[in-house]
């Protein structure tokens, strides 16, 4: 379907709100009762790859008109012969060239390779309360599926139970909780990435992580994200908490220490406070100075013992994009995540999200161009991840292909959080005694869920797969949100395997820019991807005229 259609009759899915390019609603609610494609796939898994009501229907695509430049204006190639990337022991025989044999394992890194089971990672899940509330579901789900998860900025700074001595963190229970829950189920695939912004650097988060967890975590420098260009925000409704955050050194708006603000809060005309982070590099005035400061930061992190370091950048212009790619490459970083406009998981200013920065496909196309320029001039190129509006398996494929061979993973933010919400809501209904601490929002199962069953075993297609992995005894400790995530990821896994098999690539590491084409000429101009009727056109003529 076209991504801006609210209802997909073929799959039996619907968006509650206005659909974004990704297919998600622009406003995604933790209490949503369904049923967008990502939401429903968290229950039924790979079944959602196919039209509903088999045996009663026929179905045909309606995504045949492509207007404008977006990932939806790229299409996926198909080939009628050949096969590439088969695992050792497999032959080119049709019995071996089946989509379940497509290998989605990949890795990223400079001198140390971090293995992942499929080319996905989360966006930064930081100090927003929704990240904290559902962390167990996200972390356990990521660990079980073998993909990296990112602890975003400010987690330590906003933790009222954390302690500081001499301006440095000495106790960080929320950060510890987040790391420990992931590591409990970590089996060698994936990673936990801890992000640093200005306040985190000042508070000594890197030193704390290095001292307590050693090199088991990847440390990440942050230049920005695709949602905003003024630093991270959260909203708090307690005056005492707002004052705590101000005393921690954050910008809090309105200023909770002002008597007139306190009076307005007491009367109810002010009901909440916005906590903001600071802009970085404000004391630097040239590219050379930014480079010098960046290299010093990397050297310092290495001196603490970190052997794996990454960088996250947002949807800035071409100069900053080139800086990020070149500096990260020269510094020997392990990953650079490039986040296009305009999503986020917090409370980014809405019109800022709407209007600032470079949209994902334009930014990612230039990222490939710049990376390729470095490579053709004999320079090492840092491994890349693309983020910004990815939710479904076709978009994952397109992002990997657009950035190939430099892009190793697709960074997913809101889409990977949806199963956590859904699973928690179901668990809260089936186990009311857990509702408060798992943050369930429902008092009963909505019809969109109860039509599928009334127990976890009936509702989640991947329930028994997860049980097989963790064992019967441990299954009681697995949040339903994690089971939902495993179910949704299973759908993405199967869908991506099918798309790769269609282009005759039996390993995701074989994907290339030749596996996609542009559906309109404007997209060709912006991305450098050939138009669909130009691809192999001369070869076709040779066949006809031989």
C-alpha positions in Angstrom: 0.0 0.0 0.0 1.0 3.6 -0.2 2.5 4.6 3.1 0.1 7.5 3.5 -3.0 5.2 3.4 -4.6 4.9 6.8 -6.2 1.5 6.0 -4.7 -1.5 4.4 -7.5 -3.8 3.5 -5.2 -6.5 2.2 -3.4 -7.0 5.5 -6.3 -6.0 7.7 -4.3 -3.2 9.4 -5.1 0.4 10.0 -3.5 3.5 11.4 -5.1 5.2 14.4 -3.5 8.5 13.4 -1.9 10.1 10.3 0.6 7.7 8.8 4.2 8.9 8.3 6.5 7.8 5.5 7.5 4.8 7.6 3.9 3.5 7.9 3.7 4.3 11.6 1.4 6.9 12.9 3.0 10.3 13.4 1.9 10.1 17.0 2.4 6.6 18.5 0.7 5.9 21.8 1.7 3.4 24.4 -1.9 2.7 25.1 -2.9 2.1 21.5 -5.3 -0.7 20.9 -4.2 -1.2 17.3 -3.7 -1.9 14.6 -1.0 -0.6 12.3 1.2 -3.2 10.5 4.0 -3.0 13.1 1.5 -3.4 16.0 -0.2 -6.4 14.5 3.0 -8.1 13.5 4.0 -8.0 17.2 1.2 -10.6 17.7 1.0 -12.7 14.5 4.5 -12.3 13.2 5.3 -13.5 9.7 1.7 -14.3 9.0 1.3 -10.6 8.3 3.5 -10.8 5.3 0.6 -12.2 3.3 -2.9 -11.0 2.4 -5.6 -12.0 4.9 -8.4 -14.5 4.4 -6.5 -16.9 2.2 -8.9 -18.9 0.0 -11.5 -16.2 -0.2 -9.6 -13.4 -1.8 -7.3 -12.3 -4.5 -5.1 -9.2 -4.0 -3.2 -6.7 -6.1 -0.8 -4.0 -5.3 -1.8 -0.3 -5.3 1.7 1.1 -4.9 2.2 1.8 -8.6 2.3 5.6 -8.7 5.4 7.2 -7.2 5.5 11.0 -6.6 8.3 12.9 -5.0 11.5 11.7 -3.4 11.3 9.3 -0.5 12.3 5.7 0.3 8.8 4.8 -1.0 10.0 6.0 -4.4 12.6 3.3 -4.5 11.7 -0.2 -5.8 13.4 -3.5 -5.3 15.0 -5.3 -8.2 14.3 -8.9 -9.1 16.3 -11.4 -11.2 15.3 -14.5 -13.1 18.6 -16.4 -12.8 21.7 -16.8 -10.7 22.5 -16.9 -6.9 25.1 -15.3 -4.7 26.2 -15.5 -1.1 25.3 -19.0 -0.3 26.6 -20.3 3.0 29.3 -23.0 3.0 27.8 -26.4 2.3 25.0 -25.1 0.2 24.9 -25.4 -3.6 23.2 -23.5 -6.4 20.6 -26.2 -6.6 17.0 -24.9 -6.2 16.7 -27.1 -3.1 19.3 -25.0 -1.4 18.3 -21.6 -2.9 15.3 -21.1 -0.7 14.6 -18.0 1.3 14.9 -19.6 4.7 18.6 -20.2 3.8 19.3 -16.4 3.5 21.8 -15.5 6.1 21.1 -12.2 7.9 24.1 -12.3 10.2 26.4 -9.4 9.9 28.9 -7.4 11.9 30.3 -4.0 12.3 33.5 -2.5 13.8 37.1 -1.5 13.1 39.6 -3.9 14.7 37.0 -5.7 16.9 33.9 -7.0 15.1 30.6 -6.9 16.9 28.3 -9.6 15.6 24.6 -9.1 15.1 21.9 -11.6 14.1 20.2 -9.3 11.7 21.1 -5.8 10.4 19.0 -3.8 12.9 19.7 -1.7 16.0 17.6 0.5 18.2 17.7 4.3 18.3 18.8 6.0 21.4 16.5 5.2 24.3 17.5 7.8 26.8 16.0 9.9 29.6 12.5 9.9 28.2 10.1 8.3 30.7 8.7 6.0 28.1 12.2 4.5 27.5 12.6 4.0 31.3 9.1 2.5 31.7 9.5 -0.1 29.0 13.2 -0.7 29.1 12.9 -4.3 30.3 10.8 -5.2 27.3 13.1 -3.4 24.9 16.4 -4.7 26.4 15.4 -8.4 26.8 13.8 -8.4 23.3 17.0 -7.0 21.7 19.2 -9.4 23.6 17.1 -12.4 22.6 17.0 -11.3 18.9 20.7 -10.4 18.9 20.6 -6.7 17.9 22.3 -3.7 19.6 20.4 -1.4 21.9 21.4 2.1 22.7 21.1 3.8 26.1 20.6 7.4 25.2 21.7 10.6 26.7 21.0 12.0 30.2 19.9 8.7 31.8 22.3 9.3 34.7 21.6 13.0 35.1 17.9 12.7 35.5 18.0 9.7 37.9 17.0 11.0 41.3 18.6 8.0 42.9 22.0 8.6 41.4 24.7 10.2 43.5 27.5 12.6 42.6 30.7 13.4 44.4 33.0 16.2 43.2 30.8 16.7 40.2 31.2 13.1 39.1 28.7 10.2 39.2 29.5 7.7 41.9 26.2 5.8 41.9 23.9 5.3 38.9 21.2 2.7 39.6 19.1 3.4 36.5 22.0 3.1 34.2 23.1 -0.1 36.0 19.6 -1.5 35.7 19.5 -0.9 32.0 22.9 -2.5 31.3 22.4 -5.4 33.6 19.0 -6.5 32.2 20.5 -6.6 28.7 23.6 -8.4 29.7 21.5 -11.1 31.5 20.3 -12.4 28.2 23.2 -11.3 25.9 24.6 -14.4 24.1 27.4 -12.9 22.0 25.3 -11.2 19.3 24.4 -7.5 19.6 25.8 -5.0 21.9 24.9 -2.3 24.5 25.9 1.2 23.5 26.0 4.0 26.0 25.7 7.5 24.7 27.3 10.7 25.9 26.2 14.3 25.4 27.5 17.5 27.0 26.0 16.8 30.5 26.9 13.1 30.5 30.5 14.1 29.7 30.6 16.6 32.5 29.0 14.1 34.9 31.6 11.5 34.3 29.4 8.9 32.7 32.2 7.5 30.5 34.5 7.1 33.5 31.7 5.4 35.5 30.9 2.9 32.7 34.6 2.2 32.1 35.2 1.6 35.8 32.2 -0.7 36.4 31.7 -2.5 33.1 35.0 -2.3 31.3 34.9 -2.8 27.6 31.7 -4.8 27.6 29.9 -1.6 26.4 30.4 0.5 23.3 30.7 4.2 24.2 29.0 6.6 21.8 29.7 10.3 21.2 26.6 12.2 20.2 26.4 15.1 17.7 22.6 15.1 17.3 19.6 13.3 16.1 16.9 13.5 13.4 14.3 15.1 15.6 15.9 18.2 16.9 19.0 20.4 16.8 19.0 21.9 20.3 19.7 18.8 22.5 17.5 16.3 24.2 14.3 17.3 26.2 12.0 15.7 28.6 8.9 17.0 30.4 8.4 16.7 34.2 5.3 17.6 36.2 6.9 17.9 39.7 8.3 21.2 40.9 10.7 19.3 43.2 11.9 17.2 40.3 12.3 20.3 38.1 14.4 21.9 40.8 16.5 18.7 41.1 17.2 18.9 37.4 18.1 22.5 37.5 20.5 21.8 40.4 22.0 19.0 38.2 23.0 21.7 35.7 20.2 21.3 33.1 18.3 24.0 31.4 14.8 23.9 32.8 12.0 25.9 31.2 10.2 27.7 32.7 12.8 28.3 35.4 11.4 26.5 38.5 13.5 28.6 40.9 11.7 31.8 40.1 9.0 32.8 42.6 6.5 33.8 40.0 6.9 30.4 38.2 6.4 28.6 41.5 3.3 30.7 42.2 1.9 29.9 38.7 2.6 26.2 39.3 0.8 26.2 42.7 -2.2 27.8 41.0 -2.1 25.3 38.1 -1.5 27.7 35.3 1.9 26.1 34.8 1.6 22.3 34.9 4.9 21.0 33.6 8.6 21.9 33.0 10.8 21.1 30.0 14.3 19.9 30.7 16.8 20.7 28.0 20.4 19.6 27.2 23.0 21.9 25.9 24.4 22.4 22.5 27.9 20.9 21.9 30.9 22.5 20.4 29.7 26.1 20.9 33.3 27.2 21.8 34.6 26.0 18.4 34.7 28.2 15.3 36.2 26.1 12.5 36.3 22.6 11.0 39.9 22.2 12.1 39.1 23.0 15.7 36.1 20.6 15.7 38.4 17.9 14.3 41.0 18.5 16.9 38.5 18.4 19.8 36.9 15.3 18.4 40.2 13.4 18.2 41.0 14.5 21.7 37.7 13.1 22.9 38.3 9.8 21.1 41.8 9.5 22.5 40.5 10.2 26.0 37.8 7.5 25.7 40.5 5.0 24.5 42.6 5.9 27.5 39.7 4.9 29.8 39.9 1.4 28.2 37.1 1.6 25.5 38.1 -0.3 22.4 34.8 0.2 20.7 33.6 3.8 20.1 30.8 5.0 17.9 29.3 8.4 16.9 25.7 9.4 16.4 24.9 12.4 14.2 21.7 14.0 13.1 20.3 15.5 10.0 22.6 18.5 9.7 23.8 19.8 6.3 26.5 18.5 4.0 29.5 20.1 5.9 28.6 18.3 9.1 27.8 15.1 7.3 31.3 15.1 5.7 32.9 16.0 9.0 31.2 13.1 10.7 32.2 10.5 8.1 35.8 11.7 7.7 36.5 12.3 11.4 34.9 8.9 12.4 36.8 7.2 9.7 40.2 8.8 10.6 39.7 8.1 14.3 39.1 4.4 13.6 35.6 4.4 15.1 33.5 1.3 14.9 30.2 2.8 13.8 28.6 6.0 12.7 24.8 6.3 12.9 23.3 8.9 10.5 19.8 9.9 11.5 17.6 11.6 9.0 14.7 14.0 9.7 12.3 13.9 11.5 11.4 11.4 14.2 12.1 10.9 17.9 10.9 9.1 21.0 10.8 12.1 23.4 9.1 15.5 23.3 10.9 17.2 20.5 9.4 20.5 19.4 6.8 19.6 16.8 7.5 22.3 14.2 11.2 21.7 14.6 10.6 18.1 13.7 8.5 19.2 10.7 11.0 21.8 9.3 14.6 21.3 10.3 17.3 19.2 8.7 17.7 16.9 5.8 15.1 14.2 5.1 16.4 10.6 5.4 16.7 9.6 1.8 18.5 12.8 0.7 20.9 12.6 3.7 21.6 8.9 3.2 22.2 9.3 -0.5 24.8 12.0 0.2 26.3 9.8 3.0 26.9 7.1 0.4 28.4 9.6 -2.1 30.8 10.9 0.5 31.7 7.5 1.8 32.4 6.3 -1.7 34.5 9.4 -2.4 36.7 8.5 0.6 36.9 4.8 -0.5 37.9 5.6 -4.1 40.7 7.8 -2.8 42.1 5.0 -0.7 40.7 6.0 2.7 39.1 3.7 5.2 35.4 4.3 5.7 33.8 3.8 9.1 30.9 1.3 9.2 27.6 3.1 8.9 24.1 2.7 10.2 21.1 4.6 8.7 18.2 5.8 10.8 15.1 7.9 10.2 11.7 6.5 9.4 12.3 2.8 9.1 9.7 0.3 10.2 9.1 -2.4 7.6 11.2 -5.0 5.9 11.1 -3.3 2.4 12.4 0.0 3.9 15.2 -1.9 5.7 16.2 -3.5 2.4 16.2 -0.2 0.6 18.3 1.5 3.3 20.9 -1.2 3.3 21.0 -1.2 -0.5 21.2 2.6 -0.9 24.2 2.7 1.4 25.9 -0.5 0.4 28.6 -1.6 1.0 29.2 0.9 3.8 25.9 0.5 5.7 25.8 -2.5 8.0 22.6 -1.8 10.0 19.4 0.1 10.0 18.6 2.0 13.1 14.9 1.8 14.1 13.4 4.0 16.8 9.7 4.1 17.3 9.0 0.9 15.4 11.0 -1.3 17.7 9.2 0.2 20.7 5.7 -0.6 19.6 5.8 -4.3 20.6 7.1 -3.3 24.1 3.9 -1.2 24.6 1.6 -3.8 23.2 3.1 -6.7 25.2 3.0 -4.7 28.5 -0.7 -3.9 27.9 -1.5 -7.5 27.3 0.5 -8.6 30.3 -1.2 -6.1 32.5 -4.6 -7.5 31.6 -3.7 -11.2 31.9 -1.8 -10.5 35.1 -3.4 -7.5 36.8 -1.0 -7.7 39.8 1.9 -6.8 37.4 0.1 -3.8 35.7 1.7 -1.1 37.7 5.3 -2.1 37.5 5.1 -3.2 33.8 3.1 0.0 32.9 0.2 -1.8 31.4 -2.5 0.6 30.1 -5.5 -1.7 29.5 -8.1 -3.0 31.9 -9.3 -5.6 29.4 -8.2 -7.0 26.0 -9.6 -4.9 23.1 -11.3 -6.9 20.3 -8.3 -6.4 18.1 -6.4 -8.7 20.5 -9.1 -10.9 22.0 -10.1 -12.1 18.5 -6.7 -13.8 18.4 -6.8 -15.5 21.8 -6.9 -15.0 25.6 -3.4 -16.2 26.7 0.2 -15.4 25.9 0.6 -18.8 24.3 -2.4 -18.1 22.0 -1.6 -14.4 21.3 2.1 -14.4 20.4 3.2 -16.4 17.4 6.8 -16.6 18.7 5.9 -17.6 22.3 7.2 -21.1 22.0 10.3 -20.0 20.0 11.2 -17.7 22.9 10.5 -20.5 25.4 12.8 -22.8 23.5 15.6 -20.3 23.6 15.4 -19.3 27.3 13.9 -22.5 28.8 10.7 -23.2 30.6 11.9 -21.9 34.0 13.2 -18.6 32.7 10.2 -18.0 30.5 8.3 -16.7 33.6 10.8 -13.8 33.8 10.5 -12.7 30.2 8.3 -9.6 29.7 5.5 -10.0 27.3 6.8 -6.9 25.5 10.0 -8.8 24.8 8.0 -11.8 23.4 6.1 -9.3 21.2 9.4 -7.8 20.0 10.7 -11.2 19.1 7.5 -11.9 17.2 7.7 -8.6 15.3 11.4 -9.1 14.5 10.6 -12.6 13.2 8.3 -11.0 10.7 11.0 -8.5 9.6 13.5 -11.4 9.4 11.3 -13.5 7.2 10.3 -10.6 5.0 13.9 -9.5 4.6 14.9 -13.0 3.7 12.3 -13.2 1.0 13.3 -9.9 -0.5 17.0 -10.9 -0.5 16.1 -14.3 -2.1 14.2 -12.4 -4.8 17.4 -10.5 -5.8 19.3 -13.8 -5.6 21.4 -12.7 -2.6 21.6 -15.4 0.1 23.6 -13.3 2.5 22.7 -9.8 3.6 26.3 -8.8 3.2 26.0 -9.3 -0.6 23.3 -6.6 -0.9 24.2 -3.8 -3.3 22.9 -0.6 -4.9 22.1 -2.5 -8.0 19.4 -4.3 -6.1 17.1 -1.2 -6.1 16.0 1.2 -8.7 14.2 4.6 -8.7 10.6 4.9 -9.7 10.8 8.4 -10.9 13.5 10.6 -12.5 13.6 13.1 -9.6 14.6 10.2 -7.2 17.3 9.2 -9.7 18.7 12.7 -9.6 18.7 12.9 -5.8 20.1 9.5 -5.0 22.2 8.4 -8.0 20.1 5.2 -8.2 19.2 4.4 -11.8 15.6 4.8 -13.1 13.8 1.4 -13.3 13.5 1.5 -17.1 17.1 2.4 -17.6 18.5 -0.5 -15.5 20.0 -3.1 -17.9 18.3 -1.4 -20.8 21.3 -1.7 -23.1 21.8 -5.4 -22.1 18.1 -5.9 -23.0 18.6 -4.4 -26.4 21.7 -6.6 -27.0 19.6 -9.7 -26.2 16.9 -8.6 -28.7 19.4 -7.7 -31.5 21.8 -10.7 -31.2 
